[in-house]
């Protein structure tokens, strides 16, 4: 399925893969040198558990960077649900190149599929509510865009990509600025100077009183930090649709449905990208 991400993925894939291969291969793959240089190999990638596939382009680039003539045939697309023991792809490539690319290629595929799978589980838990699960900036260094793409593949949404594309006024910003009203006023100036680069202004609140102050200051997006479900119900009633409300803080798969039922619009979950276990995938050479 086509996955829309407002960021140039091609350049990011090139950068990610170049870094991964340089880190792994370095001065040369000593073990792969045991194989005759002209030998061609065939391999299959199999899923060992159910999940959501993500990372095909990163996988492909790892292989074709070392063998431009490699042929990779996929049986599933990014965003597809996959089952245990499913044949995901078949590869024909230079044996040395494939052996050298194998670990990096699988690392990308396993990590990004794990993120997509977790996002899918959270998104499914919200079915029938108006709330959307969104990610955070709690990503692995260097893989921010890749992981945010994976969240989209799993049916989740992206919060801001980074510090440069939106303003999120948190507790420390409020303290340093002198208060919510002062921070909001400064944010409007900064957003105006940034132009189209700034997608939104959001302010974090920690109490119903701070919510009132934020609304009085004209906030259109408000993050409810560590509110209890009862506080969230009060917040949505008081807000009365004036601002987009986002719940955040200690959200789990077990609690997210109840949070959504309080009437909030978005629920941010850092675990989508920082608490993931690689999806179990395996590459095997075949005759």
C-alpha positions as CSV (number, residue, x, y, z in Angstrom):
1,X,0.0,0.0,0.0
2,X,1.3,3.5,-0.7
3,X,2.4,5.2,2.6
4,X,2.3,9.0,2.6
5,X,5.1,10.7,4.6
6,X,5.8,14.4,4.2
7,X,9.6,13.9,3.9
8,X,12.0,12.9,1.1
9,X,12.5,9.2,1.9
10,X,14.9,8.4,-0.9
11,X,17.7,10.5,0.5
12,X,17.1,9.2,4.0
13,X,17.3,5.6,2.8
14,X,20.5,6.3,1.1
15,X,22.0,7.9,4.2
16,X,20.8,5.1,6.5
17,X,22.0,2.3,4.3
18,X,25.4,3.9,3.6
19,X,26.0,4.3,7.4
20,X,24.9,0.8,8.2
21,X,27.1,-0.9,5.5
22,X,30.1,1.3,6.4
23,X,29.7,0.4,10.0
24,X,29.4,-3.4,9.3
25,X,31.8,-4.0,6.4
26,X,34.5,-1.4,7.2
27,X,37.7,-2.4,5.4
28,X,36.1,-5.5,4.0
29,X,34.1,-8.6,4.9
30,X,36.7,-11.2,5.7
31,X,34.3,-14.1,6.0
32,X,32.6,-13.4,2.7
33,X,36.0,-13.5,1.0
34,X,36.0,-17.3,1.5
35,X,33.4,-17.5,-1.3
36,X,34.4,-17.5,-5.0
37,X,34.0,-13.9,-6.3
38,X,31.8,-14.9,-9.2
39,X,29.4,-17.2,-7.3
40,X,25.7,-16.4,-7.6
41,X,23.4,-17.3,-4.7
42,X,19.6,-17.6,-4.1
43,X,18.0,-16.9,-0.8
44,X,14.6,-16.5,0.8
45,X,13.4,-14.3,3.7
46,X,10.8,-16.0,5.9
47,X,8.8,-14.5,8.8
48,X,8.9,-16.5,12.0
49,X,6.1,-14.6,13.7
50,X,3.1,-12.5,12.7
51,X,3.3,-8.8,12.3
52,X,3.3,-5.9,9.9
53,X,5.9,-5.7,7.2
54,X,8.0,-2.5,6.8
55,X,11.4,-1.6,5.5
56,X,11.5,-3.1,2.0
57,X,13.3,-0.2,0.5
58,X,16.0,-0.2,3.1
59,X,16.5,-4.0,2.6
60,X,16.6,-3.7,-1.1
61,X,19.2,-0.8,-1.0
62,X,21.5,-2.8,1.3
63,X,21.6,-5.6,-1.3
64,X,21.7,-3.5,-4.5
65,X,24.4,-1.2,-3.0
66,X,26.7,-4.2,-3.1
67,X,25.3,-5.9,-6.2
68,X,23.5,-3.6,-8.5
69,X,22.3,-6.6,-10.6
70,X,20.6,-8.3,-7.7
71,X,17.0,-9.4,-8.2
72,X,14.6,-9.2,-5.3
73,X,11.0,-10.4,-5.6
74,X,8.6,-9.5,-2.8
75,X,5.4,-11.3,-1.9
76,X,4.3,-8.6,0.6
77,X,4.3,-4.8,0.7
78,X,5.1,-2.3,3.4
79,X,2.0,-2.1,5.7
80,X,0.8,-5.6,4.9
81,X,0.0,-7.9,7.8
82,X,2.2,-11.0,7.6
83,X,1.9,-14.4,9.3
84,X,4.4,-16.8,10.8
85,X,6.3,-18.9,8.2
86,X,5.3,-16.6,5.4
87,X,7.7,-16.3,2.4
88,X,8.4,-12.6,2.2
89,X,10.9,-12.4,-0.6
90,X,13.3,-14.3,-2.9
91,X,16.7,-13.0,-3.8
92,X,19.2,-13.8,-6.6
93,X,22.5,-12.0,-6.1
94,X,26.3,-12.3,-6.0
95,X,27.0,-14.6,-3.0
96,X,29.6,-12.4,-1.5
97,X,27.5,-9.3,-1.8
98,X,24.4,-11.0,-0.3
99,X,26.4,-12.3,2.6
100,X,27.9,-8.9,3.3
101,X,24.5,-7.2,3.1
102,X,22.5,-9.8,5.0
103,X,22.8,-8.5,8.5
104,X,22.3,-4.8,7.7
105,X,19.3,-5.6,5.4
106,X,17.6,-7.8,8.1
107,X,18.4,-5.3,10.8
108,X,16.4,-2.6,9.0
109,X,13.6,-5.0,8.0
110,X,13.2,-6.5,11.5
111,X,13.4,-3.1,13.4
112,X,11.0,-1.3,11.1
113,X,8.6,-4.2,10.9
114,X,8.6,-4.3,14.7
115,X,7.7,-0.6,14.9
116,X,4.9,-1.0,12.3
117,X,3.6,-4.1,14.2
118,X,3.4,-2.2,17.5
119,X,1.8,0.8,15.8
120,X,-0.8,-1.6,14.2
121,X,-1.6,-3.1,17.6
122,X,-2.2,0.4,19.2
123,X,-4.2,1.6,16.1
124,X,-6.4,-1.5,16.2
125,X,-7.1,-0.9,19.9
126,X,-8.6,2.5,19.0
127,X,-11.0,1.1,16.3
128,X,-14.4,2.8,16.6
129,X,-13.1,5.8,18.5
130,X,-12.2,9.2,17.1
131,X,-8.7,9.1,18.6
132,X,-5.5,8.6,16.7
133,X,-2.3,7.1,18.1
134,X,0.8,9.2,17.2
135,X,4.5,8.8,17.8
136,X,7.1,10.9,19.5
137,X,10.7,12.0,19.1
138,X,11.8,9.0,21.2
139,X,13.5,7.3,18.3
140,X,16.8,5.6,17.7
141,X,19.5,8.1,16.8
142,X,19.9,8.4,13.1
143,X,16.7,6.5,12.3
144,X,14.1,9.1,13.1
145,X,12.5,9.3,9.7
146,X,12.7,5.5,9.1
147,X,10.8,4.8,12.4
148,X,8.2,7.5,11.7
149,X,7.6,5.9,8.3
150,X,7.2,2.6,10.0
151,X,4.6,4.1,12.4
152,X,2.6,5.2,9.4
153,X,2.9,1.7,7.9
154,X,1.3,0.4,11.0
155,X,-1.7,2.7,10.9
156,X,-0.4,5.3,13.4
157,X,0.2,9.0,12.9
158,X,3.3,11.2,13.2
159,X,3.6,14.0,15.7
160,X,6.2,16.5,14.7
161,X,9.2,15.0,12.8
162,X,11.8,17.0,14.7
163,X,12.4,20.3,16.4
164,X,12.4,22.2,13.1
165,X,8.9,21.5,11.8
166,X,6.6,22.4,14.7
167,X,6.5,24.1,18.2
168,X,5.7,22.0,21.3
169,X,5.9,24.2,24.4
170,X,6.6,21.9,27.3
171,X,7.0,22.5,31.1
172,X,10.6,23.7,30.9
173,X,9.8,26.1,28.0
174,X,6.9,27.5,30.0
175,X,9.1,28.0,33.0
176,X,11.9,29.6,31.0
177,X,9.5,31.9,29.1
178,X,7.7,33.1,32.2
179,X,4.4,31.4,31.8
180,X,1.9,29.9,29.3
181,X,0.7,33.2,28.0
182,X,4.2,34.5,27.5
183,X,5.3,31.3,25.8
184,X,2.3,31.3,23.5
185,X,3.0,34.9,22.4
186,X,6.6,34.1,21.7
187,X,5.6,31.0,19.8
188,X,3.3,32.9,17.4
189,X,6.2,35.2,16.5
190,X,8.6,32.2,16.0
191,X,6.0,30.4,13.9
192,X,5.4,33.5,11.7
193,X,9.1,33.8,11.1
194,X,9.4,30.1,10.2
195,X,6.6,30.3,7.7
196,X,5.4,27.0,6.2
197,X,8.1,25.1,8.0
198,X,6.1,25.3,11.3
199,X,3.2,22.9,11.0
200,X,1.6,23.7,14.4
201,X,1.9,25.2,17.8
202,X,1.1,22.9,20.7
203,X,1.3,23.6,24.5
204,X,1.6,21.1,27.3
205,X,-0.5,21.5,30.4
206,X,-0.4,19.6,33.7
207,X,-3.7,20.7,35.3
208,X,-7.2,21.8,34.4
209,X,-6.2,25.3,35.5
210,X,-3.3,25.3,33.0
211,X,-5.8,24.1,30.4
212,X,-8.0,27.1,31.0
213,X,-5.0,29.4,30.8
214,X,-3.9,27.8,27.5
215,X,-7.3,28.1,26.0
216,X,-7.6,31.7,27.1
217,X,-4.2,32.3,25.4
218,X,-5.6,31.0,22.1
219,X,-4.0,27.5,22.0
220,X,-5.4,25.4,19.2
221,X,-3.5,22.2,20.2
222,X,-3.0,21.2,23.8
223,X,-1.1,18.2,25.2
224,X,-2.6,16.8,28.5
225,X,0.4,15.5,30.3
226,X,-0.2,12.6,32.7
227,X,-3.9,13.5,33.2
228,X,-6.0,10.8,34.9
229,X,-8.9,9.5,32.9
230,X,-11.3,11.5,35.1
231,X,-9.2,14.7,34.4
232,X,-9.3,13.9,30.7
233,X,-13.1,13.7,30.8
234,X,-13.2,17.0,32.6
235,X,-10.8,18.5,30.1
236,X,-12.7,17.4,27.0
237,X,-15.9,18.8,28.5
238,X,-14.3,22.1,29.4
239,X,-12.6,22.3,26.0
240,X,-15.8,21.8,24.1
241,X,-14.0,21.2,20.8
242,X,-12.1,24.5,20.9
243,X,-8.6,22.9,20.7
244,X,-7.2,19.6,19.6
245,X,-6.5,17.6,22.7
246,X,-3.7,15.1,23.0
247,X,-3.2,12.7,25.9
248,X,0.3,11.7,26.8
249,X,2.2,9.9,29.6
250,X,2.5,6.2,30.6
251,X,0.1,5.0,27.8
252,X,0.0,1.3,27.3
253,X,-1.9,-1.1,25.0
254,X,-4.1,-2.0,28.0
255,X,-5.0,1.6,28.8
256,X,-5.2,3.3,25.5
257,X,-8.8,2.3,24.7
258,X,-10.0,3.9,28.0
259,X,-8.1,7.0,27.3
260,X,-9.6,7.3,23.8
261,X,-13.1,6.9,25.3
262,X,-12.6,10.1,27.3
263,X,-13.0,12.0,24.1
264,X,-9.4,13.2,23.4
265,X,-8.4,13.5,19.7
266,X,-4.8,12.2,19.8
267,X,-2.8,9.9,22.1
268,X,1.0,10.0,21.9
269,X,2.9,6.9,22.7
270,X,6.7,6.9,23.0
271,X,6.8,3.1,23.1
272,X,5.9,2.9,19.4
273,X,9.5,3.6,18.6
274,X,11.6,3.2,21.7
275,X,10.3,-0.1,23.3
276,X,10.3,-2.5,20.4
277,X,11.6,-6.1,20.0
278,X,12.8,-6.9,16.5
279,X,10.4,-9.0,14.5
280,X,11.7,-12.5,14.0
281,X,12.7,-12.8,10.3
282,X,15.2,-15.2,8.8
283,X,17.2,-15.4,5.6
284,X,18.2,-18.8,4.2
285,X,20.2,-19.6,1.2
286,X,18.6,-22.1,-1.1
287,X,19.7,-24.1,-4.2
